[in-house]
Amino acid sequence: MISVTDQVPAVDGTADPRLRDAIGRNADYYLRRWRDMDARGSKRSWNWPACLLNLYWFAWRKMWGPLALLLVALVLLGVAGAAGPRAGQLTFFASIGLSFITGAFGNHLYRRKCRRLVQASSDMEATAAQAYLRRNGGVSNLALAIALVLSVALAALSVMGMMTQRQEQQAEAREAVAEACPLWRTRWLA
């Protein structure tokens, strides 16, 4: 099998223009990383944004499949973590593990995506291929903004839910005290 970097003789600007169009921003960075991966015969190559900001990095790089899988995994971990304190601790460490996995394999996943885009455009005329690669590759500031807005909205909903739950618990506690001490209820709740 021919790797994507076999088509790219150098990082000095002489790379296949279709691959550069598919990568978009930071093409030299990714081409260098992919060459290093080939030299080591490894699929691992560290990517800090893919580790620390994985959901946002996937959205920004238009990697919809890995984004969807990570979202499902995080939702399942959140549901499992709600089972109790010990489960919450385990799922916390599992989510950290997911971050390390995306950091270690993010460059490989992005390489696969770019390879598929270049292969899909191989039969197209040059300008059509360039338009296709730039539309489907590169980065999406809109997707990043949507991911950030959704994160803030979900965090706000979570905080509002916790505040509502706390208020309900306080009301139940006051009612319990009022039932236990009728004098207190008549004197202080009146």
C-alpha positions as CSV (number, residue, x, y, z in Angstrom):
1,M,0.0,0.0,0.0
2,I,1.3,3.5,-0.9
3,S,1.2,5.9,2.0
4,V,0.1,9.5,1.5
5,T,3.7,10.7,2.2
6,D,5.1,8.5,-0.6
7,Q,3.3,11.0,-2.9
8,V,5.0,13.9,-1.1
9,P,8.7,14.3,-1.8
10,A,9.5,17.0,0.6
11,V,8.0,19.4,3.2
12,D,9.6,22.4,1.5
13,G,6.6,23.3,-0.6
14,T,7.0,20.7,-3.3
15,A,4.3,18.4,-1.8
16,D,1.4,17.2,-3.9
17,P,-0.9,20.2,-4.1
18,R,-3.9,18.0,-3.7
19,L,-2.7,16.8,-0.4
20,R,-1.9,20.3,0.7
21,D,-5.4,21.4,-0.3
22,A,-6.9,18.5,1.7
23,I,-4.8,19.4,4.8
24,G,-5.2,23.2,4.6
25,R,-3.6,25.0,7.5
26,N,-0.4,23.6,8.9
27,A,0.2,21.3,6.0
28,D,4.0,21.3,6.7
29,Y,3.3,20.2,10.3
30,Y,1.2,17.2,9.2
31,L,3.4,16.2,6.4
32,R,6.4,16.2,8.7
33,R,4.5,14.2,11.4
34,W,3.3,11.7,8.8
35,R,6.9,11.2,7.5
36,D,8.1,10.6,11.1
37,M,5.3,8.1,11.6
38,D,6.4,6.3,8.4
39,A,10.0,6.3,9.4
40,R,9.1,4.7,12.8
41,G,6.5,2.4,11.2
42,S,4.0,3.7,13.8
43,K,0.4,5.0,13.8
44,R,1.2,7.1,16.9
45,S,2.3,10.7,16.8
46,W,1.6,13.1,19.6
47,N,-0.8,16.0,18.9
48,W,-1.5,18.3,21.9
49,P,-4.7,19.9,20.5
50,A,-6.1,16.4,19.7
51,C,-5.4,15.4,23.3
52,L,-6.5,18.5,25.3
53,L,-9.2,19.9,23.0
54,N,-10.2,16.7,21.2
55,L,-13.9,17.5,20.5
56,Y,-13.0,21.0,19.3
57,W,-10.0,19.7,17.2
58,F,-12.2,17.1,15.5
59,A,-14.8,19.7,14.7
60,W,-12.2,22.2,13.5
61,R,-10.5,19.6,11.3
62,K,-13.9,18.4,9.9
63,M,-13.4,14.9,11.2
64,W,-17.1,14.1,11.7
65,G,-16.7,10.3,12.3
66,P,-14.2,10.6,15.1
67,L,-16.2,13.5,16.5
68,A,-19.4,11.4,16.6
69,L,-17.6,8.4,18.2
70,L,-16.0,10.5,20.8
71,L,-19.3,12.3,21.6
72,V,-21.1,8.9,22.0
73,A,-18.2,7.6,24.2
74,L,-18.3,10.7,26.4
75,V,-22.1,10.5,26.8
76,L,-21.9,6.8,27.7
77,L,-19.2,7.6,30.2
78,G,-21.3,10.4,31.7
79,V,-24.3,8.1,32.0
80,A,-22.1,5.4,33.6
81,G,-20.5,7.9,35.9
82,A,-23.9,8.9,37.3
83,A,-24.3,5.5,38.9
84,G,-22.4,6.6,42.0
85,P,-19.2,8.1,43.3
86,R,-16.9,5.2,42.5
87,A,-18.3,4.9,39.0
88,G,-17.8,8.7,38.6
89,Q,-14.2,8.3,39.5
90,L,-13.7,5.4,37.1
91,T,-15.4,7.3,34.2
92,F,-13.3,10.4,35.0
93,F,-10.1,8.4,34.5
94,A,-11.6,6.7,31.4
95,S,-12.3,10.1,29.9
96,I,-8.7,11.2,30.6
97,G,-7.6,7.9,28.9
98,L,-9.7,8.9,25.8
99,S,-7.9,12.2,25.7
100,F,-4.5,10.4,25.6
101,I,-5.8,8.1,22.9
102,T,-7.0,11.0,20.7
103,G,-3.6,12.8,21.4
104,A,-1.6,9.7,20.3
105,F,-3.7,8.8,17.3
106,G,-5.1,12.2,16.1
107,N,-2.5,12.6,13.4
108,H,-3.1,9.1,12.1
109,L,-6.9,9.7,12.0
110,Y,-6.3,13.0,10.2
111,R,-4.0,11.3,7.8
112,R,-6.6,8.7,6.9
113,K,-9.2,11.5,6.3
114,C,-6.8,13.4,4.0
115,R,-5.9,10.2,2.2
116,R,-9.6,9.4,1.5
117,L,-10.2,13.0,0.2
118,V,-7.2,12.9,-2.1
119,Q,-8.2,9.5,-3.4
120,A,-11.8,10.7,-4.0
121,S,-10.5,13.6,-6.0
122,S,-8.0,11.6,-8.1
123,D,-10.3,11.3,-11.1
124,M,-11.4,15.0,-11.0
125,E,-10.0,17.8,-13.1
126,A,-7.5,19.9,-11.2
127,T,-9.8,22.9,-10.4
128,A,-12.7,20.7,-9.5
129,A,-10.4,18.6,-7.3
130,Q,-9.0,21.7,-5.6
131,A,-12.5,23.0,-4.9
132,Y,-13.6,19.6,-3.5
133,L,-10.5,19.3,-1.3
134,R,-10.8,22.8,0.1
135,R,-14.5,22.4,0.8
136,N,-14.2,19.0,2.5
137,G,-10.7,19.3,3.9
138,G,-8.9,21.9,5.8
139,V,-10.5,23.5,8.8
140,S,-14.0,24.9,9.7
141,N,-14.2,27.9,11.9
142,L,-18.0,27.5,11.9
143,A,-17.8,24.0,13.2
144,L,-15.5,25.1,15.9
145,A,-17.7,28.0,16.9
146,I,-20.8,25.7,16.9
147,A,-18.9,23.2,19.1
148,L,-17.9,25.9,21.5
149,V,-21.4,27.4,21.7
150,L,-22.9,24.0,22.3
151,S,-20.4,23.3,25.1
152,V,-21.2,26.5,26.8
153,A,-25.0,25.9,26.5
154,L,-24.7,22.4,27.9
155,A,-22.5,23.6,30.8
156,A,-25.1,26.3,31.5
157,L,-27.9,23.8,31.4
158,S,-26.0,21.5,33.8
159,V,-25.4,24.3,36.2
160,M,-29.0,25.4,36.1
161,G,-30.0,21.8,36.7
162,M,-27.7,21.5,39.8
163,M,-29.0,24.8,41.2
164,T,-32.7,23.6,40.8
165,Q,-31.8,20.3,42.4
166,R,-30.2,22.1,45.3
167,Q,-33.2,24.4,45.8
168,E,-35.5,21.4,45.8
169,Q,-33.3,19.7,48.4
170,Q,-33.3,22.8,50.6
171,A,-37.1,23.1,50.4
172,E,-37.5,19.4,51.3
173,A,-35.2,19.9,54.3
174,R,-37.2,22.9,55.5
175,E,-40.4,20.9,55.2
176,A,-38.9,18.0,57.1
177,V,-37.8,20.3,59.9
178,A,-41.2,22.0,60.0
179,E,-43.0,18.6,60.3
180,A,-40.6,17.5,63.1
181,C,-40.9,20.8,65.0
182,P,-44.5,22.2,64.8
183,L,-43.6,25.1,67.1
184,W,-40.8,26.1,64.7
185,R,-43.2,26.0,61.8
186,T,-45.7,28.2,63.4
187,R,-43.2,30.7,64.7
188,W,-40.7,30.9,61.8
189,L,-42.7,29.9,58.7
190,A,-45.6,32.2,59.4
